[in-house]
């Protein structure tokens, strides 16, 4: 049995700069930044007081009120994005049951909001005041379980946790499952809501966050004056289908996934060696000429070292050709919403394929001599995208890459 071809047929996204596919895409093209001063809690005593918060999200627009109240925010996001994606691919609840889809969700952290709240209750009011369902709603696999419950999906659900690469790894695993003929449809994505006092405090303690006070200028991928990433939240889901099934339904096809690679950093290797292996595996699986690449969506979280390592890896792999390839990062628009970031990147790529548009690297204003590629500064660019590479890196050394091709 030969390899099955895998396509993306549905999109759902909840990002700091836009809820829904159309709002998200418009924000990316017009340079709308979703990073603001923190409103979820009093951050006045923190050295960093900005984040990418999703505001004006109403879970009851997507989920029955009673069910929504028994879900953590990252589960609400995941379910809402899944419903958006299924609607986008024009799949009715009956068709969902007929397709028997699997669920693969990437989760980088957990439900810190519930855990922190219950800790405060424990130490201030005692054990008897603890919420009895808190342990169930806060586990990392809750989003995939809640998707299955709300949609009554009886197939399999998996949770992948590889740091910020989790969402892209979820898509990669879904792609492999369909490619190998184990299933015909997968709901894949990432969801994380880490904008909480404890999470912000730990990142501040590690001194890896941008301290630029202007929220909309704080995340500066590849820029000479970048200081670090910006904590953010969000979710993104794609519907993956076997090509013949998508054609039989006569549904819209956003793009075709043709390669996936994953590798970890090694302590004795050069910085970025794990990302290099991930990209090389991805290219090898796709079996394409590297010079056919037309765009790279970079991980580039506005970190002094990570942005440089990614730049150097791209030079090593593609040589002088890399100077002819647009490379951009959407982290200036959204901050770093952990597991959902890589899936948001993938979505930005396939939407760009439809319109032949490369989204810009927001806040790239002052060139860094060591980061000297074509980072598409300030404004979107009309550019045909036929084959694109999406990169993601996670705490703990995980690196993931996906290749997606325009479907014609």
N, C-alpha and C positions, 0 to 999 in steps of 0.2 A: 504494500500500500504506500503510495507516494505521499509527499508532504502536502497538507491542505493549505490553501491560501487563506490568510486571515485579514479581514478588513474592519475598519471602524465605521459603525453605522449610526451611533447615537452619542450625544454629548450632554453632560450636565455639570454645571460649575457654580460654586459659591465662593467668591473671592472678595478681598477687602475693597477692591475697586469696581465690583459689579456682581450682582446676583443674576444668574442666567447667562446662557451662551452669548446672546446678542449684546447685552450690557457689558459683559467682560471683554468681548472683542472690540467694541467701540472704545472702551477705556484704554485698551492697549494701543490702538491706532492713534488715539488723540492725546496720549501721554498723561492720562488721568492717573494720579497716584492715590493709592488707598491707605497710605501710612499717615496716621494722625496722632495727636496727643491722646494718651490712654484715658478712656472714659469708664472702663469696666471696674476700676478700683482706684483708690487714691495712691498715685505713684510719686507724690511730691518728695518723698524721702529717698527715692531711688536715683542713682546717677544717670539712668536712662529712663525717659518718661514718654516714649513713643512706641507705637506698635501698629501692626496691620490688623485692625479689628473689622469684623463683618458687622455692619450696623443695619438696622431695619429688616432683619430677618425674622419672619413670623413662621414658626414651625407648623402652625395650624393651617397654613395655606397648602400644606403637603401631607399632613399626618393628622389622623383623628385625635382630638384634644386629649382624651384619656391616655392614649398610647404615647403621645408626645410628652406628657408630663412625667412619664416613667422612663424617659430616655435622657441620656447625657447629651450635651450639645454636639459632640462629634458624631454621635449616632443620628441625631436629627439632621445634621448636615448630609451625612452619607445617604440616608433614606431620601431626602429631598433631591439630591443630585441624581440618584438612581431613577426616581420618578421623572425628572426632567429628561434624562437620557432616553428612557423608554418611550416617552412621548415624542421626543425628537426623532426616534427611529420608527415611529408609528406602529408600536407594538402594543396591542391591547392586553389586558390581564389574562384573557383566554389564550392569546398567542404566547404570552410569557410561560404559562403552564405547559403549553404544547412544546415549546422550545426546550423546556427543562434546563434552564441556564444554570451555570455554576456562578459562585460569587467569590471573588478574590480581592480582598481589601488590604491596602497598606496602612499601617498605623505606626507612627514613629514614637509616640509617647503613650499617654493614657488619659483618662478623664481626671486631670489634676484639680479641676474646679470642685468636683464632688469630694475628692480625697481631702483637699485642704479644708473644705467646709466641715466635714465630719471630724477632722482632727481638732478644729476649733471647738466643736460641740463636745467632743470627748473630754477635753481639758477644762472646759468652762462649765459644762452642765452635767457631765457624767455619762456613763455607759448606757444607761436606760434611755437616753435621748437620741441615740444613734439611729439613723434611717435604716430600717431593715433591708431595703433593696439596694443600698448604696454599693455593696460588694458586687452585685450583678450588673449594674449599669455602668460601672467604672472600669471593667476589665477591658484590655485591648481588643478582644474579639467581639465586643458588644456591637459595634457597627455592622459587621457582616451578619451577625445573628439577628439584629433588628431588621435589616433588609429582607432576610429570609422570612421573618415573622410577618412583617407588614404585607409583603407581596405573596405570601404563602408558597414560597419556593422550596421544593422538597429535594432538590439536588444537593450539591456539596457547597460548603462555604469554608473558605480558608482565610487566615490572617497572616500577612507578611510583615515582619518588623526588621528593617535594615536601616534605621535612622531616616534621614531625609530622602533616601533613595527608595523607601518602602513603596510608595505609590507607583513609581516606574517599574519596580520589581513585580508588583502585583499585575501590572499590564503585561510585563514580559512573561510571567508565569501563565497568565491567561492565554497569551499568544501561543506558547508552547503546547498547552493542553489541547487547543483547537488544531494546531498544526499537526500534532501527532495522532489526531483522530479520537481523542478521549472524550470530547464533547463538541457540540456545534456552536455554542453560544456562551459567552462569559461576561458577567458584569464585573468590571475591574476599575479600581481607582484608589484614592487615598483620602483620609480625613483626619484632621488634627485641630485641636483647640487649646493650645498651650499658653494663651495670654492670661496668665494668673500670677499672683504675687510671688509664689515660690519659684515657678519656672523662670520668671524674669530675674529674681534674686540670684539664682544659680548661674545664669548666663552673665549677669553683671559681675559676680564673683570670679568667673573665668576670664573676665575682661576681653570678651570677643565681640561686644556689641558696639554699634556706631553711637558715638556720643554727640554727633552733630544735632543741634537743637532744632533746626528747621526740619519738621517731619518729612516734607516732600523732597528734601535734598539729602536725606540721611543715607539712603541706600544708593551707592554709586559704583556699580560693577565696572571693573577695569580702570576706573578713573584714578589719577595720580593721588588724589586726596581721599580715597576711600578709607574708612576707619574700621569697618566691621559690618556684620549683618544686622537685620532688623527682625525682631520676633513678630510672627504673624500667625493667622489662623485661616482655615478654609477647607474646602473639599472639592474634589473633581472626580467624575466618573465617566467612563466610556463603555459603550456596548461593542464587544468584539464578536464577530460572526465569521463563520466559514463562508467563503466567497459565493459558492453555489447557492447556499441558503439565502444570502442577501439578494442575489440576482433573482431568485425565485419569488421573493417578496416584492421585488421592484422598488426597493428602498434606496434612499440616498447613501452613497458611499463617500466618506470623507477622505479616506486614504487607506493604503495597504501596509501593514507591518511586514518587513522583509528580513529583519535581523534583530537579535537581542544578545547582549553580552553582559556578564557580571563578574567582578573580581574584587578582591580586597587588597588594601595596601599592606605591604610587608615592611617590618621594622628595618630590615637590612637592604631594602631597595631604595631607589631614588624617589624623592617626593613626586607623587603623581603616577608612579609605576602601576598602581592598581587601575587607575582610570585608563591608562594606555592599554593594558591588557583587555579591559572591558570593551573599549572601542575596537581593538583588533579582532576580538571574538565576534563582535557584532558585524564587522565588515566581512569576516570570513564566512559567517553563516549566510549572509546575503549574497556572497559571491559576486560582488560588483567591483568595477573599476573605481578606486577611491576618487579619481578625477571626475566622476560623474556626480559627485556631491554638489548640491547647489545652495545649502544653508546649514548652519549649526546653531541650535538652541543650547546655549551654554548653561551650566549649573551656576557659575559665577555669582556667589551670594554677597559680593561687595567686601570680601575678606582680602586682606593684604597678601596672604600667602596662597590661598586656594585659587583666586583669580589668576595669579601668576603661574601656578602649577598647571592649571588647565590650558593656559595659553602656550606654555612650553610643550606640553604633551601634543597639542594639535600641530605645532611646528615639527615635532619629531615624527609624527605619523604621516603628515601630508606634505612635508617639505615646502618648497617654494610655492606650490599650488595653493596653500592655505591663504596666501595673501590675495587670492582672487575669489575667496569664499566669504560671504557675509556671515558674521558671528555676532549674535546679540543675546542679551540676558533680560528677562522680564522681572528680575528681582527689584529693580528700581521702581517698578509699578506696584508690586505686591508685598515686598519684604520676603521673608522666608517662612511660608506656611507649612514647613516640615513635609510630611509625606505627600501632601497634595501638590507640592510645587512642581515636581517632575511631570505629573499628569496635566497640570495647567500648561506647562511648556509644550507638551505633546498636542494639546488642544489648540494652542496658539499657532502651532506649525500647520496643522491640517486646515484650520480656518484660513491661514495665510496661503495655503496651496489653492484654495478655492478662488481667492481674489488676486493671486500673484502679488502678495504684500509681505514684506519682512518687517516685523515690529522693531521699533528702535530700542536701544539701550538708554533708558532714561538716566539723566544726570551724568552722562559721560561728557564732561566739559573740558577737562585738563588731561591731555595724553600722558600716559606713563611710558617712558622710553622702553621699559621692559615688557609692556603689554602693547604691542604695536600692530595688532591685526585690524581688520575692517569691522569695527564694532557697531556700525549703523547708528551713529549718534543722533540724538534729539528727535528726529522725524522718521516716520515709516518710509519704506522705500518700495517702489514698484520693482518687483524682481520675481521672475518665474521660479517656482520651487518645484522641482521634480523629485529629488531625493534629499531628505533632511536627516541630520543626526541630532538626537536629543540626549544630553548628558545629565547625570545626577550623582551626587556624592552624599554620603551620610556619616554622622558621628559613628565612630567605631571602625571606620575605614572602608565601608561598602562603597562600591562604584558601579553604576549601571548605565548602559547606553542602549538606545533603541533607534533603528533605522526605519523610516516611514517613507513610502513612495506615493506619488500622485497616482490615483487610479483613473485610467482612461480606457 
